[in-house]
Amino acid sequence: MELSIHEAAKQLGEVFPYAWQGTLEDQTYGSRTVRFVGEASLTGAVVGDAEGFTVTGNAKVTLASVCARCNEPFEEPFAFSFEDRFVKAIFHKEDDETYPFEGEVIDLTQAFMDELFLQLPMVSLCKPDCKGLCPVCGVDLNRFRCSCAEKTRNSAFDALKALSFENKEV
């Protein structure tokens, strides 16, 4: 994901649009592996100043996900916006929230992945009303109906229902 800043470096303060489209390799973040389906697209603008460049944009990707409730694979469209700062390597400090660059090309890959991982949902659901799996027999409740789920509705909070707080000082 390389972005040429040749023109933007000549005309500091001017806004230069850009667009990128391509495939991305699988990425691992913590214990999660992110798999991409098809092409990713990135559109935005870059503005330069004396020390570096501000890059803004909108990204669209499709992820190969697995539902956290029913464990079924599905394709998950995902879009996010970002704004990142790239500074010349001589001005870059390790504790800065900036990315270093040299020459007339900025590599957006690390910034793109950082933003993606920050904005990914904690869990992915195939649909908002996914019923998940039966905790007793394991059947997919989106596809089948089982009788054990209705008979055995245990909750970790069932013990609290038995408590009575009437006529007791708290």
N, C-alpha and C positions, 0 to 999 in steps of 0.2 A: 504494500500500500504506500507507494511513494508519491509524494506531492512535490512538483517542481515549484520553487519559489523565485525563479529567475526574474520574472516580470515584477512580482511583488517587492523584491529587493530593490528594484530600480525606482519604484514609485511608492515610497513609504506613506502610510496613511490611506492609501487607496484600497478598495475592497475588490478582491479577485475571486470569482466563483470557481469551483472545481467539482468534478464528479469522478467517481471510481466505481468499477464493477468487476467482480472476480470471485474466484472460489477461495475458500479458507480451509486450512488444515484443522483437524481436531485439536482442541486445547484442553489441558487439564488445569483445574483450579481447585486446590484442596483435594477433596476426595471425589470431586465431580468432574466428569469428562463431558465437554461440550462438543457435540457433533453438528456440523453444518450441512444443510441440504441445499443443493443448487447454488446459485450465485448470491453473494452479498452485494448491497449497493450502498454507496456513501456519497452524499451531496452536501455542499456547504460553501464556506467562504474563508479566505485567509487575508489577514491584514498585517502589514509589517510596521515595525518601528525601529528605533536605533539599536535595541538590544535583541530583538527577536520577532516572533510572529504569534498572533492569536489565531487559532483554527477553530471554527465552529462548524457544526454539521448535524445531519440527520442520517442515521444508519438503519437499514432494513436487512434482516437476516431471517432465515427459516432454520429452526433447530430441530434435530431429531431427538425428541424427548420421550420419557416414559412417565406415565401418569402416576402420581404419588398415592392415589387411592385404589385404582384397579390394576395397576402394573402393566397396562397396555401401551405399546409404542404408538406415538402419533407425531405428526409434524406440527410444530408450534411457530407461527409467525411472531417475530419479535422486532420491535422498533424502539429506538431511543435517540435522544438528542445529546449533544456534548459540546463542551467548550474547553479547549486545552491550550496551554501556553508552551511554546518552544523557544528556547533561548540559545544563543550561540554558546558553544561549549566553553569558551573562556569566561562567560558570565554565569555558568551553571554551578549551583551549590547542591550538594547531595541532599540536604534537608528541605530544599525548595520543592514546591509542587509544580515543577516544570520538567520538560523533557529537553535534553541537549540535542543539538544538531550541528553539523559542519557542512560547508559547501552550499550548493544551491538546490538541495533536495532534502525534504523532511520525510522520514519514515514514520507513517501514522500507525503502524501495526501495534506497537506496545500501548500507545494511548487508546487505540480502538479496543483492544482486549481488556485493558484496565477498566474502561467505561462499561463495556459489556458485562464484565463480572460484577461490577458494583451495582448494576441496574437489573441483573437477572432476578427473577422471583425466587424465593427460598425453595418453593416446590412448584412443580408444573402439574396442571390438571388437564385432562383431555377435554373436559367441558366443565363449566362452573357447577353444574348439578350432578356431577359424577357420584354414584352411590357407593363405589368402591367394592371391596370384597367382604363376604360374610366372615365375621371373626371366628365362627365355629367351623364351618365346612369349607370355606375358601372359595365359594362360587362367586363369579362376577355378577353382582346384583344389577348391573346395567343390562345384562342379557338374560338372566334367569332369575327365577323366584325360588327361594328356599324357605322351608318352614322353621328351620332352627333359629334364624335371625329374629323371628317374631316371638318365639318361646323364650329365648335366652337374651334378654336385654339387660345385661349387667353393665354397670358403670362404676367407675372408681368412686363416684360420689353417692352411690346407693346407701352406704352406711350413714351418711349425713341425714338422709330422710327419716331415719329412726330416732334421731335426736329431737327432744322437745325442749323448747326454751320458755314455755308458758309458766307464769308464776315463779320465775326464778330471777334473782338479781344477777345482773351481769357486771 
